[in-house]
Amino acid sequence: MISGRLKEQPRPWERGRRFQTDATLTVEGKSFDVFAEGDPAKRLAECLPGWLLRLTCALQSHRWTTTDGKEHQKLTALVETVEVRRRPLGKKKWCEVPSC
C-alpha cells in the first residue's frame, strides 16, 4: 500500500516556479515528491485535513552524474488524476493510495 500526506504550504521549484500545492508519497519506506499541475493542482489545493485523496500518478526517474563522478537518482510521481472525498471522523490524516 502507498500512503501519502499533503504538505500544507506550496514550495518553490528549482526553476523559480511555484506550484499551488504538492504532496509526498511514501512507497515501501521511500518518499516521492508529487507535483500537480492544472486541474489536479486545483483539487489538491482544496484538500485540507478532513479529506481523503485517491491519486493516480506516474513515476518518473531522473538520473545524473555530478562532476565528482557520483551518480544521483530522483524519482518523481506526477499526479494524473485526483479523487477527493470527505474523511470519516477519527481517521488518520494520511490518505490511502491504491497504486502508482
C-alpha positions as CSV (number, residue, x, y, z in Angstrom):
1,M,0.0,0.0,0.0
2,I,1.2,3.5,-0.8
3,S,0.5,6.3,1.7
4,G,0.7,10.0,1.2
5,R,0.2,13.2,3.0
6,L,-0.4,16.7,1.7
7,K,2.1,19.5,2.5
8,E,0.2,22.5,3.7
9,Q,2.4,25.1,2.0
10,P,3.4,25.3,-1.6
11,R,7.2,25.2,-2.1
12,P,9.4,26.9,-4.7
13,W,10.6,24.8,-7.5
14,E,14.3,24.9,-8.6
15,R,13.5,27.0,-11.7
16,G,11.6,29.6,-9.7
17,R,8.1,28.3,-10.5
18,R,5.6,27.9,-7.6
19,F,3.1,25.1,-7.6
20,Q,-0.3,25.6,-5.9
21,T,0.5,22.6,-3.7
22,D,2.3,19.3,-3.7
23,A,2.3,16.1,-1.7
24,T,4.8,13.5,-0.6
25,L,4.0,9.8,-1.2
26,T,5.8,7.1,0.8
27,V,6.2,3.8,-1.0
28,E,7.8,1.0,1.0
29,G,9.7,3.4,3.1
30,K,10.8,5.6,0.2
31,S,9.5,9.1,-0.3
32,F,8.5,10.6,-3.6
33,D,7.6,14.3,-4.3
34,V,4.3,14.7,-6.1
35,F,3.9,17.8,-8.3
36,A,0.4,18.5,-9.6
37,E,-0.3,20.9,-12.5
38,G,-3.6,22.0,-14.0
39,D,-6.9,20.7,-12.6
40,P,-5.2,18.2,-10.2
41,A,-3.3,21.0,-8.6
42,K,-6.5,23.0,-8.0
43,R,-8.2,19.9,-6.5
44,L,-5.2,19.1,-4.3
45,A,-5.1,22.7,-3.1
46,E,-8.7,22.2,-1.8
47,C,-7.7,19.1,0.2
48,L,-7.3,20.1,3.9
49,P,-7.3,17.7,6.9
50,G,-10.7,16.1,6.7
51,W,-10.4,14.9,3.1
52,L,-9.3,11.6,1.6
53,L,-7.3,11.6,-1.6
54,R,-7.1,8.9,-4.2
55,L,-4.2,9.7,-6.6
56,T,-3.4,8.2,-10.0
57,C,0.2,9.0,-10.8
58,A,3.1,8.1,-12.9
59,L,6.6,7.7,-11.5
60,Q,9.4,9.3,-13.5
61,S,13.1,8.6,-12.9
62,H,15.8,11.3,-13.3
63,R,19.4,10.2,-13.2
64,W,22.5,12.5,-13.4
65,T,26.2,12.4,-12.6
66,T,27.9,15.2,-10.8
67,T,31.4,16.5,-11.7
68,D,33.0,14.4,-8.9
69,G,31.6,11.2,-10.6
70,K,28.8,10.5,-8.2
71,E,25.6,9.2,-9.6
72,H,22.3,10.5,-8.4
73,Q,18.7,9.5,-9.0
74,K,15.4,11.3,-8.2
75,L,12.1,9.6,-8.5
76,T,9.1,12.0,-9.0
77,A,5.5,10.9,-9.0
78,L,3.4,13.2,-11.3
79,V,-0.2,13.3,-10.5
80,E,-2.5,12.4,-13.3
81,T,-5.9,12.3,-11.6
82,V,-7.1,13.0,-8.1
83,E,-10.3,11.8,-6.4
84,V,-11.3,13.7,-3.3
85,R,-13.9,12.8,-0.7
86,R,-14.6,13.5,3.0
87,R,-12.6,11.7,5.6
88,P,-14.7,9.9,8.3
89,L,-14.2,11.3,11.7
90,G,-11.5,9.7,13.8
91,K,-9.3,8.6,10.9
92,K,-5.7,9.5,10.4
93,K,-4.6,12.4,8.2
94,W,-2.7,10.0,5.9
95,C,-4.5,9.1,2.7
96,E,-4.6,5.6,1.2
97,V,-3.5,5.5,-2.4
98,P,-4.0,2.2,-4.3
99,S,-1.1,2.2,-6.6
100,C,1.2,4.2,-8.9
